[in-house]
Amino acid sequence: MEPRFLLLSDVAAELNVSDSQVYHMVRSGELPAIKVGGRGQWRVERSRLEEYIQQKYAETAEWVRGNPLTE
């Protein structure tokens, strides 16, 4: 069974980006996350990550439609 919440480093590995990029996505509000524990460590719910990925697929598809390749 996969964990419900992911560390930012886990999210970075899933998206193949740096930890600092994920931190910026969370701090800017682009990627929903929560702070837990006394030290306020960030966690991203797996379902929110999947929603984020689907949103990015939709945004990319829209961008591609609006920016066709020219020959």
PDB file with SEQRES, HELIX, SHEET and CRYST1 records, atoms N, CA, C and O in Angstrom:
SEQRES   1 A   71  MET GLU PRO ARG PHE LEU LEU LEU SER ASP VAL ALA ALA          
SEQRES   2 A   71  GLU LEU ASN VAL SER ASP SER GLN VAL TYR HIS MET VAL          
SEQRES   3 A   71  ARG SER GLY GLU LEU PRO ALA ILE LYS VAL GLY GLY ARG          
SEQRES   4 A   71  GLY GLN TRP ARG VAL GLU ARG SER ARG LEU GLU GLU TYR          
SEQRES   5 A   71  ILE GLN GLN LYS TYR ALA GLU THR ALA GLU TRP VAL ARG          
SEQRES   6 A   71  GLY ASN PRO LEU THR GLU                                      
HELIX    1 AA1 LEU A    8  LEU A   15  1                                   8    
HELIX    2 AA2 ASP A   19  ARG A   27  1                                   9    
HELIX    3 AA3 ARG A   46  GLY A   66  1                                  21    
SHEET    1 AA1 3 PHE A   5  LEU A   6  0                                        
SHEET    2 AA1 3 GLN A  41  GLU A  45 -1                                        
SHEET    3 AA1 3 ILE A  34  VAL A  36 -1                                        
CRYST1    1.000    1.000    1.000  90.00  90.00  90.00 P 1           1          
ATOM      1  N   MET A   1       0.839  -1.174   0.000  1.00  0.00           N  
ATOM      2  CA  MET A   1       0.000   0.000   0.000  1.00  0.00           C  
ATOM      3  C   MET A   1       0.891   1.247   0.000  1.00  0.00           C  
ATOM      4  O   MET A   1       1.825   1.357   0.794  1.00  0.00           O  
ATOM      5  N   GLU A   2       0.588   2.168  -0.892  1.00  0.00           N  
ATOM      6  CA  GLU A   2       1.363   3.397  -0.982  1.00  0.00           C  
ATOM      7  C   GLU A   2       0.968   4.348   0.146  1.00  0.00           C  
ATOM      8  O   GLU A   2      -0.190   4.380   0.563  1.00  0.00           O  
ATOM      9  N   PRO A   3       1.939   5.121   0.636  1.00  0.00           N  
ATOM     10  CA  PRO A   3       1.603   6.082   1.692  1.00  0.00           C  
ATOM     11  C   PRO A   3       0.683   7.176   1.167  1.00  0.00           C  
ATOM     12  O   PRO A   3       0.754   7.548  -0.004  1.00  0.00           O  
ATOM     13  N   ARG A   4      -0.184   7.690   2.042  1.00  0.00           N  
ATOM     14  CA  ARG A   4      -1.109   8.749   1.653  1.00  0.00           C  
ATOM     15  C   ARG A   4      -0.367  10.062   1.419  1.00  0.00           C  
ATOM     16  O   ARG A   4      -0.690  10.801   0.489  1.00  0.00           O  
ATOM     17  N   PHE A   5       0.631  10.355   2.263  1.00  0.00           N  
ATOM     18  CA  PHE A   5       1.360  11.617   2.177  1.00  0.00           C  
ATOM     19  C   PHE A   5       2.800  11.370   1.753  1.00  0.00           C  
ATOM     20  O   PHE A   5       3.422  10.383   2.146  1.00  0.00           O  
ATOM     21  N   LEU A   6       3.312  12.283   0.949  1.00  0.00           N  
ATOM     22  CA  LEU A   6       4.666  12.173   0.415  1.00  0.00           C  
ATOM     23  C   LEU A   6       5.539  13.307   0.939  1.00  0.00           C  
ATOM     24  O   LEU A   6       5.062  14.421   1.154  1.00  0.00           O  
ATOM     25  N   LEU A   7       6.808  13.018   1.141  1.00  0.00           N  
ATOM     26  CA  LEU A   7       7.798  14.040   1.428  1.00  0.00           C  
ATOM     27  C   LEU A   7       8.024  14.851   0.153  1.00  0.00           C  
ATOM     28  O   LEU A   7       7.771  14.365  -0.949  1.00  0.00           O  
ATOM     29  N   LEU A   8       8.498  16.080   0.306  1.00  0.00           N  
ATOM     30  CA  LEU A   8       8.797  16.876  -0.886  1.00  0.00           C  
ATOM     31  C   LEU A   8       9.845  16.187  -1.755  1.00  0.00           C  
ATOM     32  O   LEU A   8       9.797  16.289  -2.981  1.00  0.00           O  
ATOM     33  N   SER A   9      10.778  15.496  -1.137  1.00  0.00           N  
ATOM     34  CA  SER A   9      11.791  14.765  -1.909  1.00  0.00           C  
ATOM     35  C   SER A   9      11.168  13.626  -2.711  1.00  0.00           C  
ATOM     36  O   SER A   9      11.631  13.317  -3.809  1.00  0.00           O  
ATOM     37  N   ASP A  10      10.124  13.001  -2.172  1.00  0.00           N  
ATOM     38  CA  ASP A  10       9.413  11.951  -2.909  1.00  0.00           C  
ATOM     39  C   ASP A  10       8.693  12.542  -4.120  1.00  0.00           C  
ATOM     40  O   ASP A  10       8.700  11.963  -5.206  1.00  0.00           O  
ATOM     41  N   VAL A  11       8.072  13.707  -3.913  1.00  0.00           N  
ATOM     42  CA  VAL A  11       7.383  14.397  -5.008  1.00  0.00           C  
ATOM     43  C   VAL A  11       8.394  14.767  -6.089  1.00  0.00           C  
ATOM     44  O   VAL A  11       8.136  14.581  -7.278  1.00  0.00           O  
ATOM     45  N   ALA A  12       9.543  15.289  -5.671  1.00  0.00           N  
ATOM     46  CA  ALA A  12      10.588  15.652  -6.629  1.00  0.00           C  
ATOM     47  C   ALA A  12      11.020  14.446  -7.448  1.00  0.00           C  
ATOM     48  O   ALA A  12      11.211  14.555  -8.659  1.00  0.00           O  
ATOM     49  N   ALA A  13      11.174  13.304  -6.803  1.00  0.00           N  
ATOM     50  CA  ALA A  13      11.560  12.091  -7.522  1.00  0.00           C  
ATOM     51  C   ALA A  13      10.467  11.674  -8.507  1.00  0.00           C  
ATOM     52  O   ALA A  13      10.772  11.271  -9.630  1.00  0.00           O  
ATOM     53  N   GLU A  14       9.198  11.766  -8.100  1.00  0.00           N  
ATOM     54  CA  GLU A  14       8.082  11.393  -8.983  1.00  0.00           C  
ATOM     55  C   GLU A  14       8.034  12.280 -10.222  1.00  0.00           C  
ATOM     56  O   GLU A  14       7.769  11.806 -11.327  1.00  0.00           O  
ATOM     57  N   LEU A  15       8.296  13.588 -10.023  1.00  0.00           N  
ATOM     58  CA  LEU A  15       8.207  14.539 -11.127  1.00  0.00           C  
ATOM     59  C   LEU A  15       9.536  14.726 -11.864  1.00  0.00           C  
ATOM     60  O   LEU A  15       9.599  15.418 -12.880  1.00  0.00           O  
ATOM     61  N   ASN A  16      10.590  14.106 -11.345  1.00  0.00           N  
ATOM     62  CA  ASN A  16      11.927  14.216 -11.920  1.00  0.00           C  
ATOM     63  C   ASN A  16      12.387  15.677 -11.979  1.00  0.00           C  
ATOM     64  O   ASN A  16      12.889  16.150 -12.999  1.00  0.00           O  
ATOM     65  N   VAL A  17      12.200  16.374 -10.856  1.00  0.00           N  
ATOM     66  CA  VAL A  17      12.658  17.750 -10.694  1.00  0.00           C  
ATOM     67  C   VAL A  17      13.421  17.837  -9.378  1.00  0.00           C  
ATOM     68  O   VAL A  17      13.486  16.860  -8.631  1.00  0.00           O  
ATOM     69  N   SER A  18      13.996  19.002  -9.092  1.00  0.00           N  
ATOM     70  CA  SER A  18      14.762  19.155  -7.854  1.00  0.00           C  
ATOM     71  C   SER A  18      13.842  19.377  -6.657  1.00  0.00           C  
ATOM     72  O   SER A  18      12.686  19.776  -6.803  1.00  0.00           O  
ATOM     73  N   ASP A  19      14.381  19.111  -5.479  1.00  0.00           N  
ATOM     74  CA  ASP A  19      13.646  19.360  -4.239  1.00  0.00           C  
ATOM     75  C   ASP A  19      13.268  20.836  -4.136  1.00  0.00           C  
ATOM     76  O   ASP A  19      12.165  21.171  -3.704  1.00  0.00           O  
ATOM     77  N   SER A  20      14.189  21.718  -4.535  1.00  0.00           N  
ATOM     78  CA  SER A  20      13.913  23.152  -4.437  1.00  0.00           C  
ATOM     79  C   SER A  20      12.791  23.579  -5.380  1.00  0.00           C  
ATOM     80  O   SER A  20      12.037  24.495  -5.054  1.00  0.00           O  
ATOM     81  N   GLN A  21      12.665  22.941  -6.533  1.00  0.00           N  
ATOM     82  CA  GLN A  21      11.559  23.253  -7.433  1.00  0.00           C  
ATOM     83  C   GLN A  21      10.225  22.876  -6.798  1.00  0.00           C  
ATOM     84  O   GLN A  21       9.252  23.623  -6.904  1.00  0.00           O  
ATOM     85  N   VAL A  22      10.177  21.729  -6.145  1.00  0.00           N  
ATOM     86  CA  VAL A  22       8.948  21.303  -5.486  1.00  0.00           C  
ATOM     87  C   VAL A  22       8.635  22.238  -4.325  1.00  0.00           C  
ATOM     88  O   VAL A  22       7.477  22.606  -4.126  1.00  0.00           O  
ATOM     89  N   TYR A  23       9.640  22.626  -3.563  1.00  0.00           N  
ATOM     90  CA  TYR A  23       9.432  23.557  -2.456  1.00  0.00           C  
ATOM     91  C   TYR A  23       8.824  24.864  -2.978  1.00  0.00           C  
ATOM     92  O   TYR A  23       7.896  25.402  -2.374  1.00  0.00           O  
ATOM     93  N   HIS A  24       9.338  25.366  -4.083  1.00  0.00           N  
ATOM     94  CA  HIS A  24       8.799  26.591  -4.667  1.00  0.00           C  
ATOM     95  C   HIS A  24       7.355  26.385  -5.121  1.00  0.00           C  
ATOM     96  O   HIS A  24       6.522  27.270  -4.925  1.00  0.00           O  
ATOM     97  N   MET A  25       7.045  25.248  -5.717  1.00  0.00           N  
ATOM     98  CA  MET A  25       5.680  24.952  -6.165  1.00  0.00           C  
ATOM     99  C   MET A  25       4.719  24.940  -4.973  1.00  0.00           C  
ATOM    100  O   MET A  25       3.592  25.425  -5.070  1.00  0.00           O  
ATOM    101  N   VAL A  26       5.173  24.388  -3.860  1.00  0.00           N  
ATOM    102  CA  VAL A  26       4.342  24.325  -2.648  1.00  0.00           C  
ATOM    103  C   VAL A  26       4.185  25.721  -2.042  1.00  0.00           C  
ATOM    104  O   VAL A  26       3.073  26.139  -1.718  1.00  0.00           O  
ATOM    105  N   ARG A  27       5.287  26.432  -1.891  1.00  0.00           N  
ATOM    106  CA  ARG A  27       5.235  27.758  -1.262  1.00  0.00           C  
ATOM    107  C   ARG A  27       4.443  28.766  -2.089  1.00  0.00           C  
ATOM    108  O   ARG A  27       3.838  29.681  -1.532  1.00  0.00           O  
ATOM    109  N   SER A  28       4.439  28.607  -3.409  1.00  0.00           N  
ATOM    110  CA  SER A  28       3.693  29.527  -4.270  1.00  0.00           C  
ATOM    111  C   SER A  28       2.212  29.176  -4.333  1.00  0.00           C  
ATOM    112  O   SER A  28       1.403  29.961  -4.827  1.00  0.00           O  
ATOM    113  N   GLY A  29       1.857  27.989  -3.829  1.00  0.00           N  
ATOM    114  CA  GLY A  29       0.465  27.554  -3.870  1.00  0.00           C  
ATOM    115  C   GLY A  29       0.115  26.776  -5.126  1.00  0.00           C  
ATOM    116  O   GLY A  29      -1.028  26.352  -5.297  1.00  0.00           O  
ATOM    117  N   GLU A  30       1.085  26.586  -6.001  1.00  0.00           N  
ATOM    118  CA  GLU A  30       0.836  25.838  -7.243  1.00  0.00           C  
ATOM    119  C   GLU A  30       0.497  24.376  -6.951  1.00  0.00           C  
ATOM    120  O   GLU A  30      -0.358  23.786  -7.611  1.00  0.00           O  
ATOM    121  N   LEU A  31       1.170  23.804  -5.966  1.00  0.00           N  
ATOM    122  CA  LEU A  31       0.951  22.416  -5.576  1.00  0.00           C  
ATOM    123  C   LEU A  31       0.456  22.399  -4.135  1.00  0.00           C  
ATOM    124  O   LEU A  31       1.199  22.793  -3.236  1.00  0.00           O  
ATOM    125  N   PRO A  32      -0.780  21.954  -3.885  1.00  0.00           N  
ATOM    126  CA  PRO A  32      -1.312  21.944  -2.522  1.00  0.00           C  
ATOM    127  C   PRO A  32      -0.515  21.014  -1.610  1.00  0.00           C  
ATOM    128  O   PRO A  32      -0.144  19.906  -1.996  1.00  0.00           O  
ATOM    129  N   ALA A  33      -0.262  21.491  -0.396  1.00  0.00           N  
ATOM    130  CA  ALA A  33       0.478  20.704   0.592  1.00  0.00           C  
ATOM    131  C   ALA A  33       0.062  21.161   1.986  1.00  0.00           C  
ATOM    132  O   ALA A  33      -0.603  22.184   2.152  1.00  0.00           O  
ATOM    133  N   ILE A  34       0.466  20.382   2.974  1.00  0.00           N  
ATOM    134  CA  ILE A  34       0.204  20.732   4.371  1.00  0.00           C  
ATOM    135  C   ILE A  34       1.520  20.703   5.140  1.00  0.00           C  
ATOM    136  O   ILE A  34       2.491  20.067   4.729  1.00  0.00           O  
ATOM    137  N   LYS A  35       1.524  21.412   6.271  1.00  0.00           N  
ATOM    138  CA  LYS A  35       2.654  21.358   7.187  1.00  0.00           C  
ATOM    139  C   LYS A  35       2.221  20.525   8.384  1.00  0.00           C  
ATOM    140  O   LYS A  35       1.135  20.726   8.928  1.00  0.00           O  
ATOM    141  N   VAL A  36       3.067  19.596   8.790  1.00  0.00           N  
ATOM    142  CA  VAL A  36       2.742  18.715   9.910  1.00  0.00           C  
ATOM    143  C   VAL A  36       3.899  18.687  10.901  1.00  0.00           C  
ATOM    144  O   VAL A  36       5.043  18.992  10.564  1.00  0.00           O  
ATOM    145  N   GLY A  37       3.570  18.317  12.116  1.00  0.00           N  
ATOM    146  CA  GLY A  37       4.582  18.127  13.144  1.00  0.00           C  
ATOM    147  C   GLY A  37       5.087  19.426  13.735  1.00  0.00           C  
ATOM    148  O   GLY A  37       4.803  20.513  13.232  1.00  0.00           O  
ATOM    149  N   GLY A  38       5.834  19.293  14.798  1.00  0.00           N  
ATOM    150  CA  GLY A  38       6.364  20.439  15.516  1.00  0.00           C  
ATOM    151  C   GLY A  38       7.343  21.259  14.699  1.00  0.00           C  
ATOM    152  O   GLY A  38       7.494  22.458  14.933  1.00  0.00           O  
ATOM    153  N   ARG A  39       8.004  20.634  13.751  1.00  0.00           N  
ATOM    154  CA  ARG A  39       8.979  21.338  12.916  1.00  0.00           C  
ATOM    155  C   ARG A  39       8.351  21.849  11.627  1.00  0.00           C  
ATOM    156  O   ARG A  39       9.028  22.465  10.805  1.00  0.00           O  
ATOM    157  N   GLY A  40       7.057  21.593  11.450  1.00  0.00           N  
ATOM    158  CA  GLY A  40       6.348  22.095  10.276  1.00  0.00           C  
ATOM    159  C   GLY A  40       6.878  21.553   8.965  1.00  0.00           C  
ATOM    160  O   GLY A  40       7.152  22.310   8.034  1.00  0.00           O  
ATOM    161  N   GLN A  41       7.019  20.251   8.895  1.00  0.00           N  
ATOM    162  CA  GLN A  41       7.518  19.633   7.669  1.00  0.00           C  
ATOM    163  C   GLN A  41       6.390  19.518   6.647  1.00  0.00           C  
ATOM    164  O   GLN A  41       5.261  19.167   6.987  1.00  0.00           O  
ATOM    165  N   TRP A  42       6.712  19.817   5.399  1.00  0.00           N  
ATOM    166  CA  TRP A  42       5.725  19.780   4.318  1.00  0.00           C  
ATOM    167  C   TRP A  42       5.427  18.354   3.889  1.00  0.00           C  
ATOM    168  O   TRP A  42       6.314  17.503   3.823  1.00  0.00           O  
ATOM    169  N   ARG A  43       4.138  18.114   3.596  1.00  0.00           N  
ATOM    170  CA  ARG A  43       3.697  16.835   3.038  1.00  0.00           C  
ATOM    171  C   ARG A  43       2.687  17.111   1.933  1.00  0.00           C  
ATOM    172  O   ARG A  43       1.868  18.025   2.033  1.00  0.00           O  
ATOM    173  N   VAL A  44       2.760  16.311   0.882  1.00  0.00           N  
ATOM    174  CA  VAL A  44       1.834  16.420  -0.242  1.00  0.00           C  
ATOM    175  C   VAL A  44       1.022  15.139  -0.290  1.00  0.00           C  
ATOM    176  O   VAL A  44       1.577  14.041  -0.322  1.00  0.00           O  
ATOM    177  N   GLU A  45      -0.284  15.284  -0.293  1.00  0.00           N  
ATOM    178  CA  GLU A  45      -1.147  14.115  -0.379  1.00  0.00           C  
ATOM    179  C   GLU A  45      -1.057  13.536  -1.788  1.00  0.00           C  
ATOM    180  O   GLU A  45      -1.135  14.261  -2.779  1.00  0.00           O  
ATOM    181  N   ARG A  46      -0.891  12.222  -1.857  1.00  0.00           N  
ATOM    182  CA  ARG A  46      -0.719  11.554  -3.153  1.00  0.00           C  
ATOM    183  C   ARG A  46      -1.845  11.915  -4.125  1.00  0.00           C  
ATOM    184  O   ARG A  46      -1.584  12.149  -5.305  1.00  0.00           O  
ATOM    185  N   SER A  47      -3.082  11.962  -3.650  1.00  0.00           N  
ATOM    186  CA  SER A  47      -4.205  12.278  -4.536  1.00  0.00           C  
ATOM    187  C   SER A  47      -4.085  13.701  -5.083  1.00  0.00           C  
ATOM    188  O   SER A  47      -4.457  13.956  -6.228  1.00  0.00           O  
ATOM    189  N   ARG A  48      -3.567  14.633  -4.270  1.00  0.00           N  
ATOM    190  CA  ARG A  48      -3.363  16.010  -4.743  1.00  0.00           C  
ATOM    191  C   ARG A  48      -2.269  16.064  -5.801  1.00  0.00           C  
ATOM    192  O   ARG A  48      -2.360  16.834  -6.756  1.00  0.00           O  
ATOM    193  N   LEU A  49      -1.236  15.244  -5.629  1.00  0.00           N  
ATOM    194  CA  LEU A  49      -0.175  15.183  -6.633  1.00  0.00           C  
ATOM    195  C   LEU A  49      -0.732  14.660  -7.950  1.00  0.00           C  
ATOM    196  O   LEU A  49      -0.416  15.194  -9.013  1.00  0.00           O  
ATOM    197  N   GLU A  50      -1.555  13.622  -7.888  1.00  0.00           N  
ATOM    198  CA  GLU A  50      -2.151  13.078  -9.108  1.00  0.00           C  
ATOM    199  C   GLU A  50      -3.059  14.107  -9.785  1.00  0.00           C  
ATOM    200  O   GLU A  50      -3.070  14.213 -11.011  1.00  0.00           O  
ATOM    201  N   GLU A  51      -3.824  14.867  -8.985  1.00  0.00           N  
ATOM    202  CA  GLU A  51      -4.661  15.935  -9.544  1.00  0.00           C  
ATOM    203  C   GLU A  51      -3.794  16.999 -10.209  1.00  0.00           C  
ATOM    204  O   GLU A  51      -4.129  17.496 -11.285  1.00  0.00           O  
ATOM    205  N   TYR A  52      -2.691  17.344  -9.574  1.00  0.00           N  
ATOM    206  CA  TYR A  52      -1.769  18.326 -10.120  1.00  0.00           C  
ATOM    207  C   TYR A  52      -1.222  17.851 -11.465  1.00  0.00           C  
ATOM    208  O   TYR A  52      -1.162  18.622 -12.423  1.00  0.00           O  
ATOM    209  N   ILE A  53      -0.829  16.594 -11.535  1.00  0.00           N  
ATOM    210  CA  ILE A  53      -0.295  16.045 -12.778  1.00  0.00           C  
ATOM    211  C   ILE A  53      -1.353  16.103 -13.880  1.00  0.00           C  
ATOM    212  O   ILE A  53      -1.050  16.490 -15.009  1.00  0.00           O  
ATOM    213  N   GLN A  54      -2.584  15.723 -13.563  1.00  0.00           N  
ATOM    214  CA  GLN A  54      -3.659  15.781 -14.561  1.00  0.00           C  
ATOM    215  C   GLN A  54      -3.905  17.217 -15.018  1.00  0.00           C  
ATOM    216  O   GLN A  54      -4.145  17.464 -16.200  1.00  0.00           O  
ATOM    217  N   GLN A  55      -3.847  18.153 -14.089  1.00  0.00           N  
ATOM    218  CA  GLN A  55      -4.018  19.570 -14.432  1.00  0.00           C  
ATOM    219  C   GLN A  55      -2.916  20.019 -15.386  1.00  0.00           C  
ATOM    220  O   GLN A  55      -3.185  20.746 -16.342  1.00  0.00           O  
ATOM    221  N   LYS A  56      -1.696  19.600 -15.138  1.00  0.00           N  
ATOM    222  CA  LYS A  56      -0.578  19.977 -16.005  1.00  0.00           C  
ATOM    223  C   LYS A  56      -0.712  19.349 -17.384  1.00  0.00           C  
ATOM    224  O   LYS A  56      -0.341  19.975 -18.377  1.00  0.00           O  
ATOM    225  N   TYR A  57      -1.238  18.116 -17.472  1.00  0.00           N  
ATOM    226  CA  TYR A  57      -1.507  17.508 -18.780  1.00  0.00           C  
ATOM    227  C   TYR A  57      -2.520  18.355 -19.549  1.00  0.00           C  
ATOM    228  O   TYR A  57      -2.339  18.611 -20.740  1.00  0.00           O  
ATOM    229  N   ALA A  58      -3.586  18.790 -18.872  1.00  0.00           N  
ATOM    230  CA  ALA A  58      -4.612  19.605 -19.519  1.00  0.00           C  
ATOM    231  C   ALA A  58      -4.048  20.944 -19.969  1.00  0.00           C  
ATOM    232  O   ALA A  58      -4.318  21.387 -21.086  1.00  0.00           O  
ATOM    233  N   GLU A  59      -3.268  21.594 -19.112  1.00  0.00           N  
ATOM    234  CA  GLU A  59      -2.659  22.875 -19.463  1.00  0.00           C  
ATOM    235  C   GLU A  59      -1.700  22.726 -20.643  1.00  0.00           C  
ATOM    236  O   GLU A  59      -1.658  23.579 -21.529  1.00  0.00           O  
ATOM    237  N   THR A  60      -0.937  21.646 -20.649  1.00  0.00           N  
ATOM    238  CA  THR A  60       0.001  21.409 -21.742  1.00  0.00           C  
ATOM    239  C   THR A  60      -0.740  21.159 -23.045  1.00  0.00           C  
ATOM    240  O   THR A  60      -0.351  21.678 -24.092  1.00  0.00           O  
ATOM    241  N   ALA A  61      -1.804  20.366 -22.990  1.00  0.00           N  
ATOM    242  CA  ALA A  61      -2.587  20.088 -24.200  1.00  0.00           C  
ATOM    243  C   ALA A  61      -3.178  21.384 -24.759  1.00  0.00           C  
ATOM    244  O   ALA A  61      -3.181  21.591 -25.972  1.00  0.00           O  
ATOM    245  N   GLU A  62      -3.677  22.251 -23.883  1.00  0.00           N  
ATOM    246  CA  GLU A  62      -4.230  23.528 -24.318  1.00  0.00           C  
ATOM    247  C   GLU A  62      -3.141  24.386 -24.956  1.00  0.00           C  
ATOM    248  O   GLU A  62      -3.367  25.012 -25.991  1.00  0.00           O  
ATOM    249  N   TRP A  63      -1.976  24.413 -24.346  1.00  0.00           N  
ATOM    250  CA  TRP A  63      -0.866  25.187 -24.891  1.00  0.00           C  
ATOM    251  C   TRP A  63      -0.465  24.656 -26.268  1.00  0.00           C  
ATOM    252  O   TRP A  63      -0.228  25.441 -27.186  1.00  0.00           O  
ATOM    253  N   VAL A  64      -0.388  23.346 -26.418  1.00  0.00           N  
ATOM    254  CA  VAL A  64      -0.010  22.741 -27.691  1.00  0.00           C  
ATOM    255  C   VAL A  64      -1.032  23.108 -28.771  1.00  0.00           C  
ATOM    256  O   VAL A  64      -0.654  23.430 -29.898  1.00  0.00           O  
ATOM    257  N   ARG A  65      -2.310  23.061 -28.435  1.00  0.00           N  
ATOM    258  CA  ARG A  65      -3.355  23.438 -29.416  1.00  0.00           C  
ATOM    259  C   ARG A  65      -3.191  24.894 -29.842  1.00  0.00           C  
ATOM    260  O   ARG A  65      -3.412  25.221 -31.008  1.00  0.00           O  
ATOM    261  N   GLY A  66      -2.814  25.757 -28.933  1.00  0.00           N  
ATOM    262  CA  GLY A  66      -2.670  27.176 -29.243  1.00  0.00           C  
ATOM    263  C   GLY A  66      -1.331  27.546 -29.856  1.00  0.00           C  
ATOM    264  O   GLY A  66      -1.147  28.671 -30.321  1.00  0.00           O  
ATOM    265  N   ASN A  67      -0.398  26.610 -29.859  1.00  0.00           N  
ATOM    266  CA  ASN A  67       0.962  26.862 -30.397  1.00  0.00           C  
ATOM    267  C   ASN A  67       1.388  25.718 -31.305  1.00  0.00           C  
ATOM    268  O   ASN A  67       2.320  24.982 -30.983  1.00  0.00           O  
ATOM    269  N   PRO A  68       0.704  25.566 -32.446  1.00  0.00           N  
ATOM    270  CA  PRO A  68       1.022  24.430 -33.327  1.00  0.00           C  
ATOM    271  C   PRO A  68       2.409  24.576 -33.945  1.00  0.00           C  
ATOM    272  O   PRO A  68       2.924  25.680 -34.126  1.00  0.00           O  
ATOM    273  N   LEU A  69       2.986  23.438 -34.256  1.00  0.00           N  
ATOM    274  CA  LEU A  69       4.276  23.439 -34.961  1.00  0.00           C  
ATOM    275  C   LEU A  69       4.058  23.956 -36.371  1.00  0.00           C  
ATOM    276  O   LEU A  69       3.052  23.651 -37.011  1.00  0.00           O  
ATOM    277  N   THR A  70       4.996  24.729 -36.838  1.00  0.00           N  
ATOM    278  CA  THR A  70       4.905  25.195 -38.224  1.00  0.00           C  
ATOM    279  C   THR A  70       6.006  24.523 -39.021  1.00  0.00           C  
ATOM    280  O   THR A  70       7.097  24.268 -38.511  1.00  0.00           O  
ATOM    281  N   GLU A  71       5.714  24.250 -40.238  1.00  0.00           N  
ATOM    282  CA  GLU A  71       6.688  23.551 -41.094  1.00  0.00           C  
ATOM    283  C   GLU A  71       7.501  24.528 -41.899  1.00  0.00           C  
ATOM    284  O   GLU A  71       8.367  24.120 -42.673  1.00  0.00           O  
TER     285      GLU A  71                                                      
END                                                                             
